[in-house]
């Protein structure tokens, strides 16, 4: 059983919990934040999502989930499935604020916090052995602190590694906690559907089905060589290990953001160089503003475009210098779009992201075709927006009536 455990270098086995990893997941986070502001939403079927004809569910309350309403579902379909459904437009600034408060609580207990998204994180609580009887006590104390201080529900899974902790927190929802003891891993893991493993998508599941695999236990009984021949050496070995509860990934403490991005799904498909170009500029400005507010700059620009038939392209390019200037991001995204040759295809969604992040104040070499004044101008624009609002200054191209956000 020892090979299933995630040992930290220099920490003796008798000086740590048997199950030192916690997966903490906020329950229906966006919905619960909205309920803080509007208590009338409590106990009602609620979704947070877009209110237009192309709106998508971002978060669904458990009352809505009882009608099979789920995240990423079109809002129009969700309304057909649940006639009394309440739709609340998203307020991402408020969700980020509440998320920061949650993570502040987590870091009171351990610096080993790996944020997976705005509402979930892994924690390695190995260092708390002398302060708590077991990791379940740590998880319970954390959940109580979040409930008492923020009035938000959460669920936790506690296990020997990240895979098991994540699966346990899913089973603990809503507002619960589950421990997977190290001497009962197979009993917990093997009855679960194989689709719950990381790496089992539709194509892989179809291959496994041909081998008669339906549960994780079925997968554990397949020789690794057979899996390697059927689904490839790397994936075969990966799934063979997961099926036996082996996951050697450490918790990446620090919780730094790995990327900053924005995207928008349009109520009506957009097409044409001028309109799409204006949207690229709008999004470049938005992601630049987020970077500057976070004190970050990024080098790799990623463009995401989804068409009316739901096909999606993603293109990336790395700059020779880090940037948080909208002009830089816009030029790079525009170049990626040109190289993609989308022609006049109707576009449903556009997204821009920056990764390879570093401190925004870090010195960098300026490009020869890029004057340093753009950095100063971007900083000045941010100061004006901080004082007078986000709409106080915007590129002239976005002030035209047909591009005004209203």
N, C-alpha and C positions, 0 to 999 in steps of 0.2 A: 504493500500500500504506500510505502514511502515515496515511490517514484511519482505518485499523484500529487504530492505536496509541493508548494511553491516556497522553497527556502530562500531566505535572504542571506547574502554573504555575511559571515561573521556573527550570525544569530544562532545560538545553539538550539537544538530541537526541544530541549526541556525548558527553554526560556521563552517559549512562544506558544500561542494558542494552536491547537490542532487544526482549527478552521479559522485562519487569520484574515480572510478576504470577505469584505462586505460589498454587495451591490445595492446601493440605495437609489430607489426610483420613485419620483413624485407621482402621485395618482392623478390622472386626468388634469395635468398641471395647469394648462391654460384655462380650463373650465373652473377649476378651484380658485384661481386668482380672480376670475370674474365674479365668483360667488362672494369673495371677500368684499367686493364693492357693491354687490347687489344681492342681499340675502334672499330675495324673492326667488332666485334661481335655484335655491337649495331643494333637493328632492325632485326636481323637475328634469325631464329629458332635455339636455342642452348640448349644443355643439358650438365651438368657436371655429369660424371659417368665413370664407368669402361670401358676400351677399349677392353678387351678380350672377348672371346665368352660367358662368364658368366657375363659380365658387367651389372650393374643395374643403372638406372637413380637415381642420388642423388638429382638433382635440374633441373627444366625445365623452360626455359623462357616462357613468356606469348605468344610469337609468336609460340613456339612449342606446347603450350597447346591448341592453336587453332586447332591443328591436333589431339587432344585428347591424347597427350603425357603427362604422369604423373610421379611423383616420385614413386620409387619402381618398375617401369616397366622394364623388360629386355631391354637393349639397342638395341638388335637385332630387337625386336618388334617395338621399337620407330622408328628405321630407316626405317622399312617397312611402317609405318604410315605417315612418313614425309620424302620424298625423299631427300630434301635439308638440312637435319638435320646436324648440326655441333656438334661433340663430343669433349668435353674438359676433360682431365683427372683431377681428383680432387687434390687440394693443401690445405690440411686441416690445415697446419701451417699458411698459409695466411688467411684462414677463421677465425681461432681462433684469430689472430692478429686484424683483422677488427672487430670481435665481441667484443673484449676487448675495442676497441675505442667507439663502440656503447654504451656499458654499462657504460663507463665513462661519456658519455653525459647524459644518463638517471639518473645517481646518482648525477649529478649536481642539478637536480630538486628536488629529494626526496631520502632519504635513504631507503624508503619502495619499493624496487625493488625485485621482485621474478623472477629470470631467469628460464624459462621453457625449453629452449633449447638454442643452440648457437645463434639463430636468433629471439627469441621472449621472451617477458617478460610481467608480470603484474606490474602495478604501482598503489599504493594508494597515491593520491595527496591531501588528506584531509588537510594536513598542509599548503597548498598554497592558502587558501581562501583569505588571505589578500593581496596576490600578483597578483592574476589573477581574472578576472570576473567570470569565470566558468572553468570547467575541459576541455571543448573543446578547450579553449584558450591555456591551458597547452599543450594538445596533439598537437595542431597546431604548437606551438613554438618548441616543441621537434622535430617534423618531419622536420621543417625548419632547425634546428641546424644540424641534421643528414645529410640532403641534402647539406647544405652549406659547412660543414666541411669535410664530407666524400664522397660526391657525390653519395650517395646511396639512393634509394627510400624505403619508408616504408608506412605501413598502420596502422590505429589506430581505435579501437572501444572504446567508452566511455559509461559507464553505471553504474547502482547502484551496480552491483556485477560482479564477475569473469565470470560466465556463460554468461551473457548478453554481457559483453564487448568482450569476445572471439567470440561470434556469430556475433557481429557487425563488428569486424575487418575483419572477413571472407567476409562479404558482401561489405566492403569498398575496397577490392582489385580490381585491383592493384593501388597503390599510391594514396589512398584516406583515408577518415575519415568518421565515422558514429557515431552519438550520438543516444542512446536510452533513451528518456525522461522517467522519472519515472511514468508519467501519461499516457504513451502510450506503456507500456510493452506488454500487451496482443496483441495490434495491430501489434507490431513487431514480437512477438514470435509465436503466434498461427498459422499463415499461413505456417511456415517453416516445411520442412519434418521432421518427428520424428527421422529419422536416424541421424540428426545433434546433438542430445543430447548425452552427455557423458553417457556411459553405455548401449547404444543401439547397440549391435553387431548383427551378422547374426541370432543367435539363439533367442535372445530377440525380434528382429524385426519379426521373423516368428510367435512368440507367440502373439505379438501385432496385427499383420495382421489378425489373427483369431478373434480378437476382433473388427475388422473394423477400426483399427487405422492406419492412413497414415500421418497425420500432428500432430504437437505438440498440436494444438487446440483439435483434436480428443482425444488425450491422456488426456488432462486436463478435459475432460468431463467424463472420466471413474472413478467411485468411487474408492477410495484408497483400500477399502476392496477387490474389484474385482481384482485389480492389485496384491495385496498381495497373493491372492489365486492362480492366474495364473502364476506369475513369481517369487514368493517368497517374504517374508515379507520385507527384507532389500531393495532389488532392487525395489520392488513395491513402498515403501514409498519414496525412493530416486527419482525415475522418476516422481512420483506424485508432489513432491516439485519442481523439475526442470520445469515441464510443467506449473507450476504457477509462474515461474520466481523467485523462492526462492533458494538462494545459500548463505549459511552462512560462507563459507570458507574465512578466512582472507588472505590478501597478506602477504606471509612469507618473510619479508624484510631481507636484508643481501646478498642474492644472492650467498651464498656459494655453491660450488659443492657438490652434494649428492653422486656422484660416478664417478669413472674414469674407462674407459673401452676401449678395442680395439677389433675389429673383422675383419675377412677377408673371402671373398668369393673366392674360388679357380677356376681358369679357367678350370681345370680338377679335377674331384673327386680324393681325396686321400684316401688311405687305408693302413692298416698295422701299428703295434705298433711302429716301428722305425720312420716312416715318420710322423705319427700323434704326437709322442712324441717330435720330433724336432720342429714341428709347435707350440706345447704347450710352449716349451722353448722360442721360438722366441717371442711369444705373451706375455709371462710372463715378459721378458726383456723389451718389449715395454711399457707395462702398468706400470712397476716399474719405468722406466725412466720418464714417464709422471707425476707420483706421486712425484718423487723427485724434478722435475722442478717446480711443484706447491707448494712444501713445505708441502706435505701431506703424511699421511700413512693411511692404511685401515685395517679393521679386517675381513670383510666378503668377501670371494672369491666366485665368481659366474662363472661357466663354462656353455657355450652355444655351442651346437653342432647341426648342421642341416645336415640331410642326403640327399642322391641323390633324394629321393622321396619327399623332402621338409618337412618331419616330423622333429620335433625339440624337443630336450630335454634341460632342464635347471636345473642345480644342484648347490646348495650353501652350504657353511660351514663357520662357524665363528671361527677365530683363538683366542687363549687366549691373544694375544698381537697384537698391530698394526704393520704393516710392509710396507715398500716400497722397499723390497729386492727381486730381481727376483727369487732367489733360493727358498725363502719361498713360493712365489706365484706359482712357477712351481711345487713344491712338492705337494701343496694342490690341484692344478688343476689336476695333474696326479692321485692323490688319488680319486678325484671325478670321473675322467674318468674310472678308474678301477672299481669303485663301480657301474658305469652305465652299464658295461658289453656290450659294443657295438660290440664286436667281430670283424669281418672283413667287417662290413658294410661300403660302400663307403661314405665319408664325403664331403659335399659341402661347409660348413662354420664352422669356429671355432671362438669363442669369449671368452675373459676373462675379468672380471670386478672386481673392489674392491669398497666396500661401507663401511658404518660406519666409515667415514673419520674423522681424527683429525689432528692437527698440527704434522708434521713429526718430530719436535724437542721434542715432549712431551716424558717424560721418560716412560719406560715400562719394565715389568718383562721379562727377557729372558727365553726362554724354555730351559730345561736341555739338549736337544739334538741339540741345535742350538748355536754355538759359536758366541759371540758378534763381532768377527772379520769380520763376513759377512757384518755387517752394515758399518764398516770402508772401506771394500773392495768396496762395492757398491758406497759409496761416492767418492772414488778415481777413479773408472771407470767413473762416471758421469763427473768428472773434466777433464779427458782425452778426453772424447767425446765432451765436450763443447769446448775444445781447438782445437782438430784435426778432429772433425766430428763424426757422429753417427757410421760410419763403422770402426773407428780406433781400437776399442776393441769389441770383441764379444765372447761368449762361444765357446770353441774349437769344440763342436758338430755342431755348425752352420757354421764352416769354411770349412767343407767338400764340394767338388764340387757339389754333388747332393743336397745340402741344401743351396747353396750360393744364395743370393737374386739378385746378379748382378745389 
